[in-house]
Amino acid sequence: MADSNPSFVFVKRADYVREKLRQLEELRQSHANEKRWEIYDTEVENLLAQTFGATHSYIETYKYAMLGEAEALVNMPEAGQEAPSQDLPQKAIQQRRQLLQAILGELEELEKVEEEALTGEDHEDPPSFT
């Protein structure tokens, strides 16, 4: 942010979500065990609760995404006749990714508006007399 206090480090909420997306990709590539996924999911749920509040719909949607059951909630097209041997873990990863990307887009937009408001023209000046 422009003209901010140099002793204050401003961290955007979107940066935390970006980091979780990066970690998601690392876990996917490393074929992490169930315990690592549990830790990751708990961290994401805590992040969502801190960012949006403990009762926000994103938390419930994330829980469905963890199970691979969030197609309708994350605007993911469902296949008409899915094979019974579908790869549920990959589906769950994809749904987590889609939800986090949607959240990231929302946060980036909100932070852009906030930054414009904070660095915009000061409307607190008294009216000028002519």
DRENBABA-765565 format. One record per atom (N, C-alpha, C, CB): x, y, z; residue number from 1. Coordinates in Angstrom, 2 decimals. Last residue first. Glycine has a CB too. Layout:
BEGIN
((X, Y, Z), NUM);
...
//
This chain:
BEGIN
((-15.40, 30.48, -1.03), 130);
((-14.94, 31.27, -2.17), 130);
((-15.46, 32.67, -2.11), 130);
((-15.37, 30.64, -3.46), 130);
((-14.23, 28.08, 1.18), 129);
((-15.07, 29.27, 1.03), 129);
((-14.52, 30.09, -0.12), 129);
((-15.12, 30.11, 2.35), 129);
((-14.37, 24.54, 1.08), 128);
((-13.63, 25.78, 0.88), 128);
((-14.62, 26.93, 0.68), 128);
((-12.67, 25.67, -0.34), 128);
((-15.27, 22.29, 3.69), 127);
((-15.55, 22.91, 2.39), 127);
((-14.82, 24.22, 2.28), 127);
((-17.06, 23.13, 2.18), 127);
((-12.63, 20.43, 5.32), 126);
((-13.82, 21.30, 5.35), 126);
((-14.06, 21.93, 3.97), 126);
((-13.65, 22.42, 6.43), 126);
((-11.72, 17.07, 4.52), 125);
((-11.40, 18.50, 4.55), 125);
((-12.68, 19.32, 4.60), 125);
((-10.55, 18.89, 3.32), 125);
((-12.29, 14.45, 4.16), 124);
((-12.51, 14.97, 5.49), 124);
((-12.24, 16.47, 5.58), 124);
((-11.64, 14.24, 6.46), 124);
((-11.69, 12.99, 1.98), 123);
((-12.92, 13.78, 1.92), 123);
((-13.25, 14.39, 3.27), 123);
((-14.08, 12.92, 1.44), 123);
((-8.84, 12.32, 0.26), 122);
((-9.33, 12.57, 1.61), 122);
((-10.55, 13.48, 1.52), 122);
((-8.22, 13.20, 2.50), 122);
((-8.75, 9.91, -2.32), 121);
((-8.80, 11.31, -1.91), 121);
((-9.40, 11.43, -0.52), 121);
((-9.60, 12.14, -2.92), 121);
((-7.33, 6.68, -1.46), 120);
((-8.06, 7.64, -2.27), 120);
((-8.01, 9.03, -1.70), 120);
((-9.49, 7.21, -2.43), 120);
((-6.33, 4.67, 0.01), 119);
((-5.35, 5.56, -0.62), 119);
((-6.02, 6.62, -1.47), 119);
((-4.38, 4.76, -1.46), 119);
((-8.57, 3.32, 0.93), 118);
((-7.58, 3.80, 1.89), 118);
((-6.59, 4.79, 1.29), 118);
((-6.84, 2.64, 2.48), 118);
((-9.94, 2.65, -1.39), 117);
((-10.59, 3.48, -0.39), 117);
((-9.58, 4.09, 0.57), 117);
((-11.62, 2.65, 0.38), 117);
((-8.07, 1.03, -2.65), 116);
((-8.50, 2.26, -3.31), 116);
((-9.15, 3.20, -2.31), 116);
((-9.46, 1.96, -4.46), 116);
((-7.99, -1.05, -0.77), 115);
((-6.79, -0.25, -1.02), 115);
((-7.15, 1.07, -1.69), 115);
((-5.80, -1.03, -1.89), 115);
((-10.61, -2.07, -0.98), 114);
((-10.12, -1.52, 0.29), 114);
((-8.92, -0.61, 0.07), 114);
((-9.75, -2.65, 1.25), 114);
((-10.58, -2.98, -3.64), 113);
((-11.53, -1.93, -3.24), 113);
((-11.05, -1.27, -1.94), 113);
((-12.95, -2.53, -3.06), 113);
((-8.60, -4.94, -3.37), 112);
((-8.42, -3.86, -4.33), 112);
((-9.33, -2.68, -3.97), 112);
((-8.72, -4.35, -5.77), 112);
((-9.78, -6.66, -1.55), 111);
((-8.58, -5.93, -1.15), 111);
((-8.27, -4.78, -2.10), 111);
((-7.39, -6.87, -1.08), 111);
((-11.89, -7.67, -3.12), 110);
((-12.16, -6.91, -1.90), 110);
((-10.96, -6.07, -1.48), 110);
((-12.56, -7.86, -0.77), 110);
((-10.37, -8.99, -5.12), 109);
((-11.29, -7.91, -5.48), 109);
((-11.61, -7.04, -4.27), 109);
((-12.59, -8.48, -6.07), 109);
((-9.04, -10.89, -3.57), 108);
((-8.27, -9.92, -4.36), 108);
((-9.14, -8.73, -4.74), 108);
((-7.70, -10.59, -5.63), 108);
((-11.21, -12.35, -2.55), 107);
((-10.36, -11.56, -1.65), 107);
((-9.55, -10.52, -2.41), 107);
((-9.42, -12.47, -0.87), 107);
((-12.20, -13.54, -4.93), 106);
((-13.04, -12.66, -4.12), 106);
((-12.19, -11.76, -3.22), 106);
((-14.03, -13.48, -3.28), 106);
((-9.98, -15.08, -5.70), 105);
((-10.50, -14.04, -6.58), 105);
((-11.36, -13.04, -5.82), 105);
((-11.32, -14.66, -7.71), 105);
((-9.82, -16.81, -3.47), 104);
((-8.72, -15.91, -3.79), 104);
((-9.20, -14.77, -4.68), 104);
((-7.58, -16.68, -4.48), 104);
((-12.19, -18.23, -3.77), 103);
((-12.00, -17.39, -2.58), 103);
((-10.90, -16.37, -2.84), 103);
((-11.66, -18.25, -1.34), 103);
((-11.58, -19.58, -6.13), 102);
((-12.72, -18.67, -6.09), 102);
((-12.60, -17.71, -4.91), 102);
((-14.04, -19.47, -5.99), 102);
((-9.39, -21.09, -5.25), 101);
((-9.21, -20.11, -6.32), 101);
((-10.36, -19.11, -6.36), 101);
((-9.08, -20.81, -7.68), 101);
((-10.64, -22.72, -3.35), 100);
((-9.62, -21.76, -2.91), 100);
((-9.35, -20.71, -3.99), 100);
((-8.32, -22.49, -2.56), 100);
((-12.34, -24.19, -5.08), 99);
((-12.89, -23.35, -4.03), 99);
((-11.88, -22.30, -3.59), 99);
((-13.34, -24.21, -2.84), 99);
((-10.44, -25.51, -6.69), 98);
((-11.43, -24.61, -7.28), 98);
((-12.02, -23.67, -6.24), 98);
((-12.54, -25.41, -7.95), 98);
((-9.03, -27.04, -4.76), 97);
((-8.34, -26.04, -5.57), 97);
((-9.34, -25.02, -6.13), 97);
((-7.57, -26.71, -6.72), 97);
((-11.05, -28.75, -3.86), 96);
((-10.38, -27.84, -2.91), 96);
((-9.75, -26.69, -3.68), 96);
((-9.30, -28.60, -2.08), 96);
((-11.55, -30.09, -6.27), 95);
((-12.59, -29.26, -5.67), 95);
((-12.02, -28.30, -4.64), 95);
((-13.65, -30.13, -5.04), 95);
((-9.13, -31.43, -6.64), 94);
((-9.59, -30.48, -7.65), 94);
((-10.65, -29.54, -7.07), 94);
((-10.14, -31.22, -8.87), 94);
((-9.14, -33.08, -4.41), 93);
((-8.07, -32.09, -4.57), 93);
((-8.52, -31.01, -5.55), 93);
((-6.76, -32.77, -5.06), 93);
((-11.37, -34.67, -4.99), 92);
((-11.36, -33.83, -3.79), 92);
((-10.29, -32.75, -3.87), 92);
((-11.14, -34.70, -2.54), 92);
((-10.42, -35.96, -7.27), 91);
((-11.62, -35.12, -7.37), 91);
((-11.67, -34.16, -6.17), 91);
((-12.90, -36.00, -7.43), 91);
((-8.40, -37.46, -6.19), 90);
((-8.07, -36.41, -7.15), 90);
((-9.23, -35.43, -7.31), 90);
((-7.70, -37.02, -8.51), 90);
((-9.92, -39.21, -4.50), 89);
((-8.92, -38.30, -3.94), 89);
((-8.54, -37.16, -4.90), 89);
((-7.67, -39.08, -3.57), 89);
((-11.61, -40.54, -6.48), 88);
((-12.17, -39.63, -5.49), 88);
((-11.10, -38.72, -4.86), 88);
((-12.87, -40.42, -4.40), 88);
((-11.62, -41.48, -9.46), 87);
((-10.52, -41.17, -8.56), 87);
((-10.98, -40.11, -7.57), 87);
((-9.26, -40.70, -9.34), 87);
((-14.11, -44.00, -10.14), 86);
((-13.60, -42.63, -10.23), 86);
((-12.53, -42.39, -9.17), 86);
((-14.75, -41.62, -10.08), 86);
((-15.24, -46.46, -10.72), 85);
((-13.87, -46.42, -10.20), 85);
((-13.27, -45.03, -10.31), 85);
((-13.00, -47.43, -10.95), 85);
((-17.66, -46.15, -11.95), 84);
((-17.65, -46.45, -10.52), 84);
((-16.25, -46.38, -9.91), 84);
((-18.23, -47.82, -10.29), 84);
((-17.83, -43.27, -14.07), 83);
((-17.37, -44.65, -13.86), 83);
((-17.32, -44.94, -12.37), 83);
((-15.97, -44.88, -14.52), 83);
((-20.75, -41.32, -14.39), 82);
((-19.37, -41.48, -13.95), 82);
((-19.04, -42.94, -13.76), 82);
((-19.12, -40.71, -12.66), 82);
((-22.64, -39.91, -16.53), 81);
((-22.51, -41.27, -16.03), 81);
((-21.05, -41.50, -15.66), 81);
((-22.99, -42.31, -17.09), 81);
((-22.20, -37.01, -16.54), 80);
((-23.50, -37.66, -16.60), 80);
((-23.48, -39.06, -16.02), 80);
((-23.98, -37.72, -18.02), 80);
((-20.18, -35.16, -14.27), 79);
((-20.26, -36.05, -15.43), 79);
((-21.60, -36.77, -15.37), 79);
((-19.07, -37.07, -15.45), 79);
((-20.74, -31.82, -13.31), 78);
((-20.79, -33.24, -12.98), 78);
((-20.85, -34.04, -14.26), 78);
((-22.01, -33.56, -12.07), 78);
((-18.71, -28.93, -13.18), 77);
((-19.67, -29.76, -13.91), 77);
((-19.58, -31.22, -13.49), 77);
((-19.43, -29.63, -15.41), 77);
((-18.63, -26.88, -10.40), 76);
((-17.88, -27.88, -11.13), 76);
((-18.86, -28.77, -11.88), 76);
((-16.97, -28.72, -10.17), 76);
((-19.26, -24.89, -8.53), 75);
((-19.55, -24.71, -9.95), 75);
((-18.73, -25.64, -10.83), 75);
((-19.30, -23.28, -10.36), 75);
((-19.05, -25.64, -5.95), 74);
((-17.89, -24.96, -6.52), 74);
((-18.02, -24.79, -8.03), 74);
((-16.61, -25.73, -6.19), 74);
((-21.47, -26.91, -5.43), 73);
((-21.08, -25.77, -4.60), 73);
((-19.90, -24.99, -5.16), 73);
((-20.76, -26.24, -3.22), 73);
((-21.63, -29.07, -7.11), 72);
((-22.59, -27.98, -7.29), 72);
((-22.18, -26.73, -6.52), 72);
((-23.98, -28.44, -6.84), 72);
((-19.40, -30.60, -6.07), 71);
((-19.54, -30.20, -7.48), 71);
((-20.44, -28.99, -7.65), 71);
((-20.07, -31.34, -8.30), 71);
((-18.47, -31.62, -3.65), 70);
((-18.85, -30.21, -3.72), 70);
((-19.05, -29.72, -5.15), 70);
((-17.80, -29.36, -3.05), 70);
((-17.35, -33.99, -2.75), 69);
((-18.80, -33.92, -2.90), 69);
((-19.30, -32.49, -3.08), 69);
((-19.47, -34.54, -1.69), 69);
((-14.86, -34.64, -1.85), 68);
((-15.11, -34.75, -3.28), 68);
((-16.59, -34.66, -3.60), 68);
((-14.55, -36.04, -3.81), 68);
((-14.30, -34.12, 0.73), 67);
((-14.87, -35.44, 0.45), 67);
((-15.11, -35.66, -1.04), 67);
((-16.17, -35.60, 1.20), 67);
((-13.46, -31.54, 0.61), 66);
((-12.53, -32.52, 1.15), 66);
((-12.99, -33.94, 0.83), 66);
((-12.38, -32.35, 2.67), 66);
((-15.83, -30.30, -0.21), 65);
((-14.73, -30.44, -1.17), 65);
((-13.72, -31.47, -0.70), 65);
((-14.04, -29.09, -1.41), 65);
((-17.23, -30.25, 2.20), 64);
((-17.73, -31.08, 1.10), 64);
((-16.63, -31.32, 0.06), 64);
((-18.95, -30.41, 0.44), 64);
((-15.58, -28.42, 3.53), 63);
((-15.75, -29.78, 4.08), 63);
((-16.29, -30.73, 3.02), 63);
((-16.69, -29.76, 5.30), 63);
((-15.98, -26.15, 1.96), 62);
((-14.65, -26.78, 2.00), 62);
((-14.75, -28.21, 2.54), 62);
((-13.69, -25.95, 2.87), 62);
((-18.63, -25.59, 2.58), 61);
((-18.28, -25.96, 1.21), 61);
((-16.93, -26.65, 1.18), 61);
((-18.26, -24.73, 0.30), 61);
((-18.31, -24.84, 5.26), 60);
((-19.10, -26.03, 4.92), 60);
((-18.76, -26.52, 3.51), 60);
((-20.61, -25.72, 5.02), 60);
((-16.77, -22.54, 4.81), 59);
((-16.26, -23.63, 5.66), 59);
((-17.01, -24.92, 5.36), 59);
((-16.41, -23.26, 7.17), 59);
((-18.32, -20.86, 3.26), 58);
((-17.09, -21.40, 2.69), 58);
((-16.56, -22.57, 3.51), 58);
((-16.02, -20.32, 2.61), 58);
((-20.37, -19.87, 4.86), 57);
((-20.66, -21.03, 4.00), 57);
((-19.41, -21.63, 3.37), 57);
((-21.63, -20.64, 2.91), 57);
((-19.37, -19.04, 8.21), 56);
((-19.47, -18.73, 6.78), 56);
((-19.66, -20.00, 5.95), 56);
((-18.21, -17.96, 6.30), 56);
((-19.01, -19.22, 10.89), 55);
((-20.24, -19.78, 10.35), 55);
((-20.41, -19.52, 8.85), 55);
((-21.42, -19.22, 11.10), 55);
((-16.64, -17.97, 11.64), 54);
((-16.77, -19.41, 11.87), 54);
((-18.01, -20.03, 11.26), 54);
((-16.77, -19.67, 13.34), 54);
((-15.27, -15.70, 9.23), 53);
((-16.14, -16.00, 10.37), 53);
((-16.44, -17.48, 10.44), 53);
((-17.45, -15.19, 10.29), 53);
((-13.39, -15.15, 7.28), 52);
((-14.80, -14.90, 6.98), 52);
((-15.74, -15.09, 8.16), 52);
((-15.23, -15.80, 5.88), 52);
((-10.83, -15.56, 8.45), 51);
((-11.03, -14.57, 7.39), 51);
((-12.50, -14.18, 7.24), 51);
((-10.51, -15.10, 6.08), 51);
((-11.06, -17.56, 10.33), 50);
((-10.47, -16.28, 10.72), 50);
((-10.78, -15.19, 9.70), 50);
((-8.96, -16.43, 10.88), 50);
((-12.19, -19.58, 8.74), 49);
((-12.92, -19.08, 9.90), 49);
((-12.38, -17.72, 10.35), 49);
((-12.84, -20.08, 11.06), 49);
((-10.13, -19.98, 6.87), 48);
((-11.44, -19.53, 6.42), 48);
((-12.25, -18.95, 7.57), 48);
((-12.20, -20.68, 5.76), 48);
((-8.12, -20.90, 8.63), 47);
((-7.91, -19.68, 7.83), 47);
((-9.25, -19.11, 7.37), 47);
((-7.01, -19.98, 6.61), 47);
((-9.30, -23.27, 9.53), 46);
((-8.99, -22.19, 10.48), 46);
((-8.80, -20.86, 9.76), 46);
((-7.73, -22.54, 11.30), 46);
((-9.39, -24.69, 7.11), 45);
((-10.63, -24.37, 7.81), 45);
((-10.42, -23.25, 8.82), 45);
((-11.18, -25.62, 8.51), 45);
((-6.61, -24.89, 6.63), 44);
((-7.47, -24.15, 5.70), 44);
((-8.78, -23.77, 6.38), 44);
((-7.75, -25.00, 4.43), 44);
((-5.81, -26.47, 8.82), 43);
((-5.25, -25.12, 8.64), 43);
((-6.13, -24.28, 7.71), 43);
((-3.82, -25.21, 8.08), 43);
((-7.25, -28.80, 8.26), 42);
((-7.52, -28.05, 9.50), 42);
((-7.00, -26.63, 9.38), 42);
((-6.87, -28.76, 10.71), 42);
((-5.99, -29.56, 5.87), 41);
((-7.41, -29.21, 5.88), 41);
((-7.80, -28.43, 7.13), 41);
((-8.26, -30.46, 5.77), 41);
((-3.36, -30.11, 6.81), 40);
((-3.61, -29.09, 5.80), 40);
((-5.06, -28.62, 5.85), 40);
((-3.27, -29.62, 4.39), 40);
((-3.89, -32.25, 8.55), 39);
((-3.27, -31.02, 9.05), 39);
((-3.56, -29.87, 8.09), 39);
((-1.73, -31.21, 9.22), 39);
((-4.94, -34.11, 6.74), 38);
((-5.74, -33.66, 7.88), 38);
((-5.21, -32.34, 8.43), 38);
((-5.75, -34.73, 8.98), 38);
((-2.75, -34.50, 5.04), 37);
((-3.98, -33.90, 4.50), 37);
((-4.85, -33.37, 5.62), 37);
((-4.75, -34.93, 3.66), 37);
((-1.01, -35.74, 6.82), 36);
((-0.63, -34.44, 6.26), 36);
((-1.84, -33.73, 5.67), 36);
((0.46, -34.61, 5.18), 36);
((-2.49, -38.12, 7.23), 35);
((-2.22, -37.22, 8.36), 35);
((-1.84, -35.83, 7.85), 35);
((-1.08, -37.78, 9.25), 35);
((-2.44, -39.41, 4.74), 34);
((-3.70, -38.90, 5.28), 34);
((-3.49, -37.90, 6.41), 34);
((-4.56, -40.05, 5.77), 34);
((0.46, -38.35, 2.81), 33);
((-0.34, -39.31, 3.57), 33);
((-1.56, -38.62, 4.19), 33);
((0.52, -39.99, 4.67), 33);
((0.91, -37.01, -0.50), 32);
((0.97, -36.94, 0.95), 32);
((0.06, -37.98, 1.61), 32);
((0.59, -35.54, 1.43), 32);
((2.10, -36.85, -3.11), 31);
((1.22, -37.97, -2.70), 31);
((1.25, -38.12, -1.18), 31);
((1.66, -39.30, -3.38), 31);
((3.39, -34.67, -3.99), 30);
((4.15, -35.57, -3.12), 30);
((3.34, -36.79, -2.69), 30);
((4.62, -34.83, -1.89), 30);
((1.47, -33.31, -5.44), 29);
((2.62, -33.86, -6.14), 29);
((3.39, -34.87, -5.30), 29);
((3.54, -32.75, -6.56), 29);
((-0.31, -32.55, -3.40), 28);
((-0.77, -33.37, -4.51), 28);
((0.40, -34.06, -5.19), 28);
((-1.56, -32.52, -5.53), 28);
((1.32, -30.93, -1.82), 27);
((0.76, -32.16, -1.26), 27);
((0.31, -33.10, -2.37), 27);
((-0.42, -31.83, -0.33), 27);
((1.81, -28.83, -3.67), 26);
((2.92, -29.64, -3.12), 26);
((2.41, -30.97, -2.57), 26);
((3.65, -28.86, -2.01), 26);
((-0.78, -27.84, -4.01), 25);
((-0.07, -28.42, -5.15), 25);
((1.11, -29.28, -4.69), 25);
((0.44, -27.30, -6.09), 25);
((-1.24, -26.91, -1.42), 24);
((-2.11, -27.93, -2.00), 24);
((-1.41, -28.62, -3.16), 24);
((-3.44, -27.31, -2.47), 24);
((0.63, -24.88, -1.21), 23);
((0.79, -26.08, -0.39), 23);
((-0.06, -27.23, -0.93), 23);
((0.42, -25.78, 1.06), 23);
((-0.54, -23.05, -2.98), 22);
((0.81, -23.57, -3.25), 22);
((1.04, -24.87, -2.48), 22);
((1.89, -22.52, -2.87), 22);
((-2.92, -22.55, -1.62), 21);
((-2.97, -23.14, -2.97), 21);
((-1.61, -23.75, -3.34), 21);
((-3.37, -22.07, -4.00), 21);
((-1.86, -21.35, 0.66), 20);
((-2.57, -22.63, 0.80), 20);
((-2.72, -23.31, -0.57), 20);
((-3.96, -22.41, 1.44), 20);
((-0.86, -19.01, -0.50), 19);
((0.07, -19.96, 0.13), 19);
((-0.60, -21.33, 0.29), 19);
((0.53, -19.43, 1.51), 19);
((-3.23, -17.78, -1.26), 18);
((-2.24, -18.16, -2.28), 18);
((-1.28, -19.20, -1.74), 18);
((-1.46, -16.92, -2.76), 18);
((-4.26, -17.28, 1.26), 17);
((-4.96, -18.24, 0.41), 17);
((-4.03, -18.71, -0.71), 17);
((-6.25, -17.62, -0.19), 17);
((-2.45, -15.37, 2.14), 16);
((-2.59, -16.61, 2.89), 16);
((-3.27, -17.69, 2.04), 16);
((-3.39, -16.37, 4.18), 16);
((-2.89, -13.33, 0.29), 15);
((-1.57, -13.99, 0.33), 15);
((-1.64, -15.32, 1.08), 15);
((-0.53, -13.07, 0.99), 15);
((-5.40, -12.38, 0.89), 14);
((-5.25, -13.19, -0.33), 14);
((-3.91, -13.92, -0.34), 14);
((-5.38, -12.30, -1.57), 14);
((-4.89, -10.75, 3.02), 13);
((-5.55, -12.04, 3.28), 13);
((-5.41, -12.97, 2.08), 13);
((-7.04, -11.82, 3.61), 13);
((-1.69, -9.21, 2.98), 12);
((-3.05, -9.33, 2.46), 12);
((-3.60, -10.72, 2.77), 12);
((-3.08, -9.06, 0.96), 12);
((0.09, -7.58, 5.35), 11);
((-0.05, -8.86, 4.68), 11);
((-1.50, -8.99, 4.25), 11);
((0.39, -10.06, 5.60), 11);
((2.17, -4.99, 6.02), 10);
((0.81, -5.29, 5.60), 10);
((0.81, -6.59, 4.84), 10);
((0.22, -4.15, 4.74), 10);
((4.01, -4.16, 8.68), 9);
((4.07, -5.02, 7.51), 9);
((2.64, -5.43, 7.17), 9);
((4.99, -6.27, 7.75), 9);
((5.04, -1.13, 9.93), 8);
((3.91, -2.04, 9.86), 8);
((4.00, -2.83, 8.57), 8);
((2.57, -1.28, 9.94), 8);
((7.01, 0.64, 9.64), 7);
((7.20, -0.34, 10.71), 7);
((6.07, -1.36, 10.73), 7);
((7.29, 0.37, 12.06), 7);
((6.13, 2.37, 7.62), 6);
((7.19, 1.39, 7.30), 6);
((7.43, 0.37, 8.41), 6);
((8.47, 2.10, 7.01), 6);
((2.80, 2.98, 6.97), 5);
((3.79, 3.02, 8.03), 5);
((4.86, 1.97, 7.76), 5);
((3.13, 2.80, 9.41), 5);
((2.27, 3.86, 3.52), 4);
((1.92, 3.18, 4.76), 4);
((3.08, 3.29, 5.74), 4);
((1.57, 1.70, 4.49), 4);
((2.21, 4.89, 0.86), 3);
((2.28, 5.76, 2.02), 3);
((1.85, 5.08, 3.31), 3);
((1.43, 6.95, 1.80), 3);
((0.45, 2.22, -0.70), 2);
((1.21, 3.46, -0.79), 2);
((1.14, 4.23, 0.52), 2);
((0.70, 4.33, -1.95), 2);
((0.83, -1.18, 0.00), 1);
((0.00, 0.00, 0.00), 1);
((0.87, 1.23, 0.00), 1);
((-0.95, 0.00, 1.20), 1);
//
